[in-house]
Amino acid sequence: MQPSTPYLRIDLKKAKRNITGLAEYGREHGIGLRPHTKTHKSLLFAGLQLQAGAVGLTVAKPGEAEVMAAMGSDLLVAYPVVDPNGCRRIAELARDSTLRVAVDTVAAARGLGAAAVTAGSTLGVLIDLDVGMHRTGVQTPAAALALAQVVAGIPGLRIDGLFSYPGQVWAKREAQAEPLGQVADLLQQAIQLFSASGFSTGIVSGGSTPTAYQSALIPQLTEIRSGTYIFNDMNTVHGGYRTLDDCAATIVCTVVSDAVPGQVIVDAGSKTLTMDRCFPAPDSGHGTIVEYPEARISALSEEHGQVDITRCASAPRVGDRVTVIPNHICPCVNLQDQMWLDAGGELEPILVDARGKVF
């Protein structure tokens, strides 16, 4: 029997293919892969990534770190940890695990250092340099050095290198050389300053899913932290980075109404698909219905997905099941208690182990 809808189905063969593909790219170019587990939030998929050769795992929040610590791999918290309780939890994890944090303020460094001293642990620090995303990160290579000099004097902390995120780069692959070259220039300046001052740049962490297969254009990188690549979504498809056939995750939902002319309602609303628009194609609707590509999910409320079918040659009927590829898979996973693995036979449920770990 099929699960009740809406549910998250994972094509295991496609997910494994995506894992293997980027792992092979990394080996070919001498770049480590530290996948971001915020996408799948799953010990099973983290294990598959490590088996494929990942050098470690990336997490966003202390709660995710606590879950992923069970994998026995070293962890990077790619988010500013400032809250005292979060600092304490991270520092306590570091007693038994290799744990690194990205830091862009003195305040965060001092809080983490104090927690590490109390816990009797040491935290590795990557200095976060803004390479164009303008979300976090010190603003210049000189500022990165200045922060490193302060961090080096804080007990409980160890400088391990640099952190960056080229999240602003959504150009097509063939147009990524210039913006990624600008990232490389900034990182090289920071590396030279660090080296001249005796600070380690053994780790230079960066990467994203849109730039994953162009990571070699930033030769300074020692590792990349792509996350979405494992499942893919309409962001990666409309961006031209992957194809529909690379999308391993779909939301299976049921048509529950056709009472309004030119429209059907599916039972996947904002509590399933999220309100995220597609970044490369913001007017494309709230995902793509695989069986009816001409349809457009035009609006979402909590439990209703409104689907415009006026351009469809045929329309789904009430009771039909359809599959949706979401715009942004990461928050969709976090809304589910479980995923259903499709390995070509019976669907198998697995828990979303780090579901709801947003603190």
Sine and cosine of phi, psi and omega as CSV:
sin_phi,cos_phi,sin_psi,cos_psi,sin_omega,cos_omega
0.00,0.00,0.66,-0.75,0.04,-1.00
-0.96,0.29,0.52,-0.85,0.07,-1.00
-0.90,0.44,0.35,-0.94,0.11,-0.99
-0.91,0.41,0.54,-0.84,0.01,-1.00
-1.00,-0.09,0.37,-0.93,-0.08,1.00
-0.99,0.17,0.53,-0.85,0.07,-1.00
-0.61,-0.79,0.37,-0.93,-0.04,-1.00
-0.99,-0.11,0.89,-0.45,0.01,-1.00
-0.96,-0.28,0.72,-0.69,0.01,-1.00
-0.90,-0.43,0.86,-0.51,0.12,-0.99
-0.98,0.22,0.97,-0.24,-0.13,-0.99
-0.90,0.44,-0.60,0.80,0.00,-1.00
-0.89,0.46,-0.70,0.72,0.00,-1.00
-0.92,0.39,-0.66,0.75,0.01,-1.00
-0.87,0.49,-0.69,0.72,0.03,-1.00
-0.90,0.44,-0.62,0.79,0.03,-1.00
-0.90,0.44,-0.65,0.76,0.04,-1.00
-0.91,0.42,-0.66,0.75,0.04,-1.00
-0.87,0.50,-0.76,0.65,-0.04,-1.00
-0.90,0.44,-0.65,0.76,-0.06,-1.00
-0.88,0.48,-0.75,0.67,-0.02,-1.00
-0.96,0.29,-0.53,0.85,0.06,-1.00
-0.89,0.46,-0.65,0.76,0.02,-1.00
-0.92,0.39,-0.64,0.77,0.06,-1.00
-0.86,0.51,-0.70,0.71,0.00,-1.00
-0.87,0.49,-0.70,0.72,0.02,-1.00
-0.90,0.44,-0.65,0.76,-0.02,-1.00
-0.88,0.48,-0.58,0.82,-0.09,-1.00
-0.96,-0.29,0.11,0.99,0.04,-1.00
0.93,0.38,0.57,0.82,0.00,-1.00
-0.88,-0.47,0.81,-0.59,0.06,-1.00
-0.95,0.31,0.45,-0.89,0.05,-1.00
-0.90,-0.43,0.86,-0.51,0.08,-1.00
-0.88,-0.48,0.99,0.17,-0.18,-0.98
-0.89,0.46,0.56,-0.83,0.01,-1.00
-0.99,0.11,0.89,-0.45,-0.09,-1.00
-0.99,0.17,-0.05,1.00,0.05,-1.00
-0.88,0.47,-0.35,0.94,0.00,-1.00
-0.96,0.29,-0.80,0.61,-0.10,-1.00
-0.99,-0.15,-0.43,0.90,0.03,-1.00
0.78,0.62,0.58,0.81,-0.19,-0.98
-0.76,-0.65,0.76,-0.65,0.08,-1.00
-0.91,0.40,-0.58,0.81,0.03,-1.00
-0.86,0.50,-0.76,0.65,-0.06,-1.00
-0.96,0.27,-0.52,0.85,0.12,-0.99
-0.88,0.48,-0.65,0.76,0.03,-1.00
-0.89,0.45,-0.65,0.76,0.03,-1.00
-0.90,0.43,-0.61,0.79,0.03,-1.00
-0.92,0.38,-0.65,0.76,0.05,-1.00
-0.92,0.39,-0.64,0.77,0.05,-1.00
-0.88,0.47,-0.52,0.86,0.01,-1.00
-0.98,0.18,-0.05,1.00,0.10,-1.00
0.91,-0.40,0.15,0.99,0.02,-1.00
-0.84,0.54,0.63,-0.77,-0.05,-1.00
-0.99,0.13,-0.18,0.98,-0.01,-1.00
0.15,-0.99,-0.19,-0.98,-0.03,-1.00
-0.78,-0.63,0.49,-0.87,0.09,-1.00
-0.94,-0.33,0.63,-0.78,0.10,-1.00
-0.75,-0.66,0.28,-0.96,0.02,-1.00
-0.99,-0.14,-0.63,0.78,-0.17,-0.99
-0.76,-0.65,0.33,-0.94,0.04,-1.00
-0.82,0.58,-0.61,0.79,0.01,-1.00
-0.87,0.49,-0.65,0.76,0.07,-1.00
-0.92,0.40,-0.62,0.79,0.02,-1.00
-0.88,0.48,-0.67,0.75,0.00,-1.00
-0.89,0.46,-0.59,0.81,0.04,-1.00
-0.95,0.30,-0.75,0.66,-0.10,-0.99
-0.96,0.28,-0.27,0.96,0.06,-1.00
-0.86,0.51,-0.40,0.92,0.02,-1.00
-0.90,0.44,-0.30,0.95,-0.02,-1.00
-0.98,0.19,-0.20,0.98,0.03,-1.00
0.95,0.30,0.27,0.96,0.00,-1.00
-0.97,-0.23,0.39,-0.92,0.08,-1.00
-0.96,0.28,0.52,-0.85,-0.16,-0.99
-0.86,-0.51,0.57,-0.82,0.13,-0.99
-0.87,-0.50,0.84,-0.54,0.08,-1.00
-1.00,0.00,0.96,-0.28,-0.13,-0.99
-1.00,-0.07,0.78,0.62,-0.06,-1.00
-0.37,-0.93,0.58,-0.82,-0.02,-1.00
-0.93,0.37,0.92,-0.39,0.05,-1.00
-1.00,-0.08,0.92,-0.39,-0.06,-1.00
-0.83,-0.55,-0.62,0.79,-0.01,-1.00
-0.82,0.58,0.76,-0.65,-0.05,-1.00
-0.83,0.56,-0.62,0.78,0.02,-1.00
-0.92,0.40,-0.64,0.77,0.06,-1.00
-0.90,0.44,-0.67,0.74,0.04,-1.00
-0.86,0.51,-0.69,0.72,0.00,-1.00
-0.88,0.48,-0.72,0.70,-0.04,-1.00
-0.90,0.44,-0.66,0.76,0.03,-1.00
-0.90,0.44,-0.71,0.71,-0.02,-1.00
-0.90,0.44,-0.61,0.79,0.02,-1.00
-0.93,0.37,-0.61,0.79,0.08,-1.00
-0.88,0.48,-0.57,0.82,-0.07,-1.00
-0.94,0.35,-0.18,0.98,0.08,-1.00
-0.92,0.39,-0.52,0.85,-0.08,-1.00
-0.88,-0.47,-0.06,1.00,-0.05,-1.00
-0.69,-0.72,0.45,-0.89,0.20,-0.98
-0.97,0.24,0.86,-0.51,-0.12,-0.99
-0.68,-0.73,0.76,-0.65,0.01,-1.00
-0.85,-0.53,0.43,-0.90,0.00,-1.00
-0.75,-0.66,0.54,-0.84,0.13,-0.99
-1.00,-0.03,0.75,-0.66,-0.09,-1.00
-0.77,-0.64,0.70,-0.71,0.07,-1.00
-0.75,-0.67,0.11,0.99,0.06,-1.00
-0.66,-0.75,0.45,-0.89,0.08,-1.00
-0.91,0.41,-0.61,0.79,-0.02,-1.00
-0.86,0.51,-0.72,0.70,0.02,-1.00
-0.90,0.45,-0.68,0.73,-0.01,-1.00
-0.87,0.49,-0.69,0.73,-0.02,-1.00
-0.91,0.41,-0.66,0.75,0.03,-1.00
-0.90,0.44,-0.69,0.73,0.01,-1.00
-0.92,0.39,-0.65,0.76,0.00,-1.00
-0.89,0.45,-0.70,0.71,0.02,-1.00
-0.88,0.48,-0.66,0.76,0.01,-1.00
-0.92,0.40,-0.62,0.78,0.01,-1.00
-0.91,0.42,-0.66,0.75,0.03,-1.00
-0.88,0.47,-0.70,0.71,0.01,-1.00
-0.88,0.47,-0.63,0.77,-0.03,-1.00
-0.99,0.16,-0.23,0.97,-0.06,-1.00
0.96,0.28,0.59,0.81,-0.03,-1.00
-0.78,-0.62,0.08,-1.00,0.08,-1.00
-0.78,-0.63,0.73,-0.68,0.03,-1.00
-0.96,-0.28,0.76,-0.65,0.16,-0.99
-0.97,0.25,0.63,-0.78,-0.05,-1.00
-0.86,-0.51,0.76,-0.65,0.20,-0.98
-0.95,-0.31,0.82,-0.57,0.01,-1.00
-0.97,0.23,0.84,-0.54,-0.07,-1.00
-0.99,0.14,0.90,-0.43,0.03,-1.00
-0.95,-0.31,0.83,-0.56,0.05,-1.00
-0.94,0.34,0.89,-0.45,-0.01,-1.00
-0.95,-0.33,0.34,0.94,0.10,-0.99
0.75,-0.67,-0.25,0.97,0.00,-1.00
-0.96,0.29,-0.49,0.87,0.01,-1.00
0.84,0.54,0.69,0.72,0.07,-1.00
-0.91,-0.40,-0.83,0.56,0.15,-0.99
-0.70,-0.71,0.12,-0.99,0.08,-1.00
0.95,-0.32,0.65,-0.76,0.09,-1.00
-0.89,0.45,0.41,-0.91,-0.27,-0.96
-1.00,0.02,-0.25,0.97,-0.02,-1.00
-0.59,-0.81,0.37,-0.93,0.12,-0.99
-0.84,0.54,-0.60,0.80,0.03,-1.00
-0.89,0.45,-0.63,0.78,0.04,-1.00
-0.92,0.38,-0.55,0.83,0.06,-1.00
-0.89,0.46,-0.69,0.73,0.04,-1.00
-0.89,0.45,-0.69,0.72,-0.01,-1.00
-0.87,0.49,-0.66,0.75,0.02,-1.00
-0.92,0.39,-0.65,0.76,0.02,-1.00
-0.87,0.50,-0.62,0.79,0.00,-1.00
-0.90,0.43,-0.59,0.81,0.06,-1.00
-0.95,0.32,-0.73,0.69,-0.04,-1.00
-0.86,0.51,-0.62,0.79,-0.03,-1.00
-0.87,0.48,-0.39,0.92,0.00,-1.00
-1.00,-0.09,0.08,1.00,-0.03,-1.00
-0.99,-0.15,0.89,-0.46,0.03,-1.00
-0.85,0.53,0.58,-0.81,0.02,-1.00
1.00,-0.04,-0.14,0.99,-0.01,-1.00
-0.89,-0.46,0.47,-0.88,-0.01,-1.00
-0.67,-0.74,0.79,-0.62,0.04,-1.00
-0.97,0.23,0.87,-0.50,0.00,-1.00
-0.93,-0.37,-0.18,0.98,0.01,-1.00
0.52,-0.86,-0.54,-0.84,-0.15,-0.99
-0.83,-0.55,0.47,-0.88,-0.01,-1.00
-0.78,-0.62,0.66,-0.75,0.04,-1.00
-0.51,-0.86,0.31,-0.95,0.04,-1.00
-0.54,-0.84,0.95,-0.32,-0.01,-1.00
-1.00,0.07,0.78,0.63,-0.08,-1.00
-0.93,0.36,-0.17,0.99,0.03,-1.00
-0.99,0.16,-0.19,0.98,-0.11,-0.99
-1.00,0.00,0.98,-0.19,0.06,-1.00
-0.87,-0.49,0.26,0.97,0.03,-1.00
-0.92,0.40,0.37,-0.93,0.12,-0.99
-0.87,0.49,0.39,-0.92,-0.08,-1.00
-0.79,0.61,-0.69,0.73,-0.08,-1.00
-0.94,0.35,-0.22,0.98,-0.01,-1.00
-0.94,-0.35,0.22,0.98,-0.07,-1.00
-1.00,0.04,-0.23,0.97,-0.10,-1.00
-0.86,0.51,-0.69,0.72,-0.05,-1.00
-0.92,0.38,-0.80,0.61,0.00,-1.00
-0.90,0.43,-0.56,0.83,0.03,-1.00
-0.96,0.29,-0.48,0.88,0.11,-0.99
-0.90,0.43,-0.60,0.80,0.06,-1.00
-0.91,0.42,-0.62,0.78,0.08,-1.00
-0.89,0.46,-0.70,0.71,-0.01,-1.00
-0.87,0.50,-0.65,0.76,0.00,-1.00
-0.89,0.46,-0.70,0.72,0.02,-1.00
-0.89,0.45,-0.70,0.72,0.01,-1.00
-0.90,0.43,-0.63,0.78,0.01,-1.00
-0.90,0.44,-0.65,0.76,0.06,-1.00
-0.87,0.49,-0.70,0.72,-0.01,-1.00
-0.91,0.40,-0.66,0.75,0.02,-1.00
-0.87,0.49,-0.69,0.72,0.00,-1.00
-0.89,0.45,-0.67,0.75,0.03,-1.00
-0.91,0.41,-0.68,0.73,0.01,-1.00
-0.89,0.46,-0.72,0.69,-0.04,-1.00
-0.89,0.46,-0.66,0.75,0.00,-1.00
-0.90,0.43,-0.43,0.90,-0.01,-1.00
-0.99,-0.17,0.07,1.00,0.07,-1.00
0.99,0.12,0.29,0.96,0.01,-1.00
-1.00,-0.09,0.56,-0.83,-0.04,-1.00
-0.95,0.32,0.65,-0.76,0.24,-0.97
-0.80,-0.60,0.62,0.79,0.03,-1.00
-0.88,0.47,-0.47,0.88,0.10,-0.99
-0.88,-0.48,0.83,-0.56,0.17,-0.99
-0.83,-0.56,0.98,-0.20,-0.18,-0.98
-0.98,-0.19,0.67,-0.74,-0.01,-1.00
-0.28,-0.96,-0.49,-0.87,0.10,-1.00
1.00,-0.03,0.28,-0.96,0.06,-1.00
-0.34,-0.94,0.17,-0.99,0.06,-1.00
-0.94,0.34,-0.70,0.72,0.01,-1.00
-0.86,0.51,-0.48,0.88,-0.02,-1.00
-0.97,-0.26,0.11,0.99,-0.19,-0.98
-0.82,0.58,-0.76,0.65,-0.08,-1.00
-1.00,0.08,0.20,0.98,0.14,-0.99
-0.86,-0.50,0.23,0.97,-0.09,-1.00
-0.87,0.49,-0.46,0.89,0.01,-1.00
-0.91,0.42,-0.26,0.97,0.06,-1.00
-0.95,0.30,-0.15,0.99,0.12,-0.99
-0.90,-0.43,0.99,0.10,-0.14,-0.99
-0.91,0.42,-0.26,0.96,0.01,-1.00
-0.96,0.29,-0.33,0.94,-0.08,-1.00
-0.93,0.38,0.70,-0.71,0.16,-0.99
-0.98,-0.18,-0.32,0.95,-0.01,-1.00
-0.39,-0.92,0.39,-0.92,0.08,-1.00
-0.80,-0.60,0.45,-0.89,-0.14,-0.99
-0.89,-0.46,0.59,0.80,-0.01,-1.00
-0.84,0.55,0.57,-0.82,0.00,-1.00
-0.83,-0.55,-0.82,0.58,-0.11,-0.99
-0.89,0.46,-0.40,0.92,-0.09,-1.00
-0.80,0.61,-0.48,0.88,-0.07,-1.00
-0.91,0.41,-0.57,0.82,-0.02,-1.00
-0.92,-0.40,-0.59,0.81,-0.11,-0.99
0.91,0.41,0.20,-0.98,-0.08,-1.00
-0.26,-0.97,-0.14,-0.99,-0.05,-1.00
-0.95,0.31,-0.37,0.93,0.15,-0.99
-0.87,0.50,-0.72,0.69,-0.03,-1.00
-0.96,0.28,-0.50,0.87,0.02,-1.00
-0.96,0.28,-0.80,0.60,-0.01,-1.00
-0.91,0.43,-0.45,0.89,0.07,-1.00
-0.96,0.28,-0.25,0.97,0.01,-1.00
1.00,0.08,0.25,0.97,-0.05,-1.00
-1.00,0.01,-0.52,0.86,0.05,-1.00
-0.62,-0.78,0.10,-1.00,-0.02,-1.00
-0.94,-0.35,0.16,-0.99,0.06,-1.00
-0.84,0.55,-0.56,0.83,-0.02,-1.00
-0.94,0.34,-0.25,0.97,0.05,-1.00
-1.00,0.01,-0.07,1.00,-0.04,-1.00
-0.99,0.10,0.95,-0.32,-0.08,-1.00
-1.00,0.03,-0.28,0.96,-0.08,-1.00
-0.92,-0.40,0.77,-0.64,0.08,-1.00
-0.69,-0.72,0.47,-0.88,0.12,-0.99
-0.99,-0.15,0.88,-0.47,0.06,-1.00
-1.00,-0.01,0.81,-0.58,-0.04,-1.00
-0.66,-0.75,0.17,-0.99,-0.08,-1.00
-0.89,-0.46,0.65,-0.76,0.13,-0.99
-0.97,0.26,0.85,-0.53,-0.09,-1.00
-0.92,-0.39,-0.17,0.99,0.01,-1.00
-0.37,-0.93,0.59,-0.81,0.17,-0.98
-0.71,-0.71,0.43,0.90,-0.11,-0.99
-0.93,0.38,-0.50,0.87,0.00,-1.00
-1.00,-0.02,0.81,-0.58,-0.03,-1.00
-0.84,0.54,0.64,-0.77,0.05,-1.00
0.97,0.26,0.21,0.98,-0.11,-0.99
-0.51,-0.86,0.56,-0.83,0.25,-0.97
-0.82,-0.58,0.33,-0.94,0.04,-1.00
-0.91,-0.42,0.75,-0.67,0.13,-0.99
-0.95,-0.31,0.35,-0.94,-0.10,-0.99
-1.00,0.03,0.43,0.90,0.10,-1.00
-0.88,-0.47,0.95,-0.32,0.04,-1.00
-0.94,-0.35,-0.50,-0.87,-0.08,-1.00
-0.93,0.36,-0.36,0.93,0.05,-1.00
-0.98,0.20,-0.05,1.00,0.04,-1.00
-0.86,-0.51,-0.75,0.66,-0.07,-1.00
-1.00,-0.05,-0.23,0.97,-0.11,-0.99
0.92,0.40,0.20,-0.98,-0.01,-1.00
-1.00,-0.04,0.09,1.00,-0.04,-1.00
-0.87,0.50,0.80,-0.61,0.15,-0.99
-0.99,0.15,0.32,-0.95,0.06,-1.00
-0.98,0.22,0.85,-0.53,-0.09,-1.00
-0.89,0.46,-0.74,0.67,-0.01,-1.00
-0.97,0.25,-0.32,0.95,-0.04,-1.00
-0.63,-0.77,0.96,0.29,-0.16,-0.99
-0.91,0.42,-0.30,0.96,-0.01,-1.00
-0.99,-0.16,0.22,0.97,-0.10,-1.00
-1.00,0.07,-0.04,1.00,-0.02,-1.00
1.00,-0.09,-0.18,-0.98,-0.14,-0.99
-0.98,-0.18,0.71,0.71,-0.02,-1.00
0.86,-0.52,0.10,-1.00,-0.02,-1.00
-0.86,-0.51,0.76,-0.65,0.09,-1.00
-1.00,0.06,0.89,-0.46,-0.14,-0.99
-0.87,0.50,-0.70,0.71,-0.08,-1.00
-0.97,0.26,-0.32,0.95,-0.04,-1.00
-0.71,-0.71,0.95,0.30,-0.09,-1.00
-0.89,0.45,-0.34,0.94,0.02,-1.00
-0.98,0.18,-0.28,0.96,0.02,-1.00
-0.95,0.31,0.38,-0.93,0.01,-1.00
-0.71,-0.70,0.85,-0.53,0.07,-1.00
-0.97,0.22,0.99,-0.13,-0.24,-0.97
-1.00,0.06,-0.44,0.90,-0.05,-1.00
-0.42,-0.91,0.48,-0.88,0.05,-1.00
-0.78,-0.63,0.68,-0.74,0.33,-0.94
-0.88,-0.47,-0.14,-0.99,-0.19,-0.98
-0.81,0.59,-0.74,0.67,-0.08,-1.00
-0.85,-0.52,0.09,1.00,-0.04,-1.00
-0.89,-0.45,0.75,-0.66,0.20,-0.98
-0.93,-0.36,0.91,-0.43,-0.02,-1.00
-1.00,0.03,0.85,-0.52,-0.10,-0.99
-0.91,-0.42,0.89,-0.46,0.07,-1.00
-0.98,0.19,0.88,-0.47,-0.04,-1.00
-0.92,-0.39,0.27,0.96,-0.11,-0.99
-0.91,0.41,-0.36,0.93,0.00,-1.00
-0.99,-0.14,0.05,1.00,-0.05,-1.00
-1.00,0.06,0.69,-0.73,0.06,-1.00
-0.93,0.37,-0.55,0.83,0.11,-0.99
-0.68,-0.74,0.36,-0.93,-0.10,-0.99
-0.84,-0.55,0.52,-0.86,0.10,-1.00
-0.93,0.37,0.46,-0.89,-0.01,-1.00
-0.97,-0.24,0.34,-0.94,0.06,-1.00
-0.84,0.54,0.76,-0.65,-0.04,-1.00
0.99,-0.16,-0.31,0.95,0.04,-1.00
-0.94,0.35,0.56,-0.83,0.13,-0.99
-0.99,-0.16,0.65,-0.76,0.04,-1.00
-0.75,-0.66,0.35,-0.94,-0.01,-1.00
-0.90,-0.43,0.73,-0.68,-0.05,-1.00
-0.90,-0.43,0.75,-0.66,0.19,-0.98
-1.00,-0.06,0.91,-0.42,-0.07,-1.00
-0.94,0.35,0.29,-0.96,0.11,-0.99
-0.92,0.40,-0.72,0.69,-0.09,-1.00
-0.73,-0.69,0.95,-0.31,-0.16,-0.99
-0.96,0.28,-0.50,0.87,-0.12,-0.99
-0.84,0.54,-0.81,0.58,0.02,-1.00
-0.93,0.38,-0.43,0.90,0.05,-1.00
-0.90,0.43,-0.67,0.74,0.04,-1.00
-0.87,0.49,-0.68,0.74,-0.05,-1.00
-0.91,0.41,-0.29,0.96,0.03,-1.00
-1.00,0.07,-0.08,1.00,-0.09,-1.00
-0.95,-0.32,0.63,-0.78,0.13,-0.99
-0.97,0.25,-0.50,0.87,-0.04,-1.00
-0.54,-0.84,0.35,-0.94,0.14,-0.99
-0.91,-0.41,0.44,-0.90,0.04,-1.00
-0.93,-0.37,0.90,-0.43,-0.04,-1.00
-0.99,0.13,0.77,-0.64,0.07,-1.00
-0.95,-0.33,0.97,-0.24,0.02,-1.00
-0.96,-0.29,0.33,0.94,0.03,-1.00
0.99,-0.13,0.00,1.00,0.03,-1.00
-0.74,-0.67,-0.75,-0.67,0.06,-1.00
-0.94,0.35,0.62,-0.78,0.06,-1.00
-0.94,0.34,0.68,-0.74,-0.03,-1.00
-0.88,-0.47,0.82,-0.58,0.01,-1.00
-0.99,0.14,0.65,-0.76,0.16,-0.99
-0.74,-0.67,0.50,-0.87,0.00,-1.00
-0.95,0.30,0.54,-0.84,0.23,-0.97
-1.00,0.07,1.00,-0.06,-0.25,-0.97
-0.86,0.50,-0.61,0.79,-0.05,-1.00
-0.97,-0.25,0.39,0.92,0.01,-1.00
-0.85,0.53,0.74,-0.67,0.06,-1.00
0.98,0.21,0.09,1.00,-0.02,-1.00
-0.99,0.12,0.97,0.25,-0.03,-1.00
-0.97,-0.26,0.23,0.97,0.05,-1.00
-0.61,-0.79,0.00,0.00,0.00,0.00
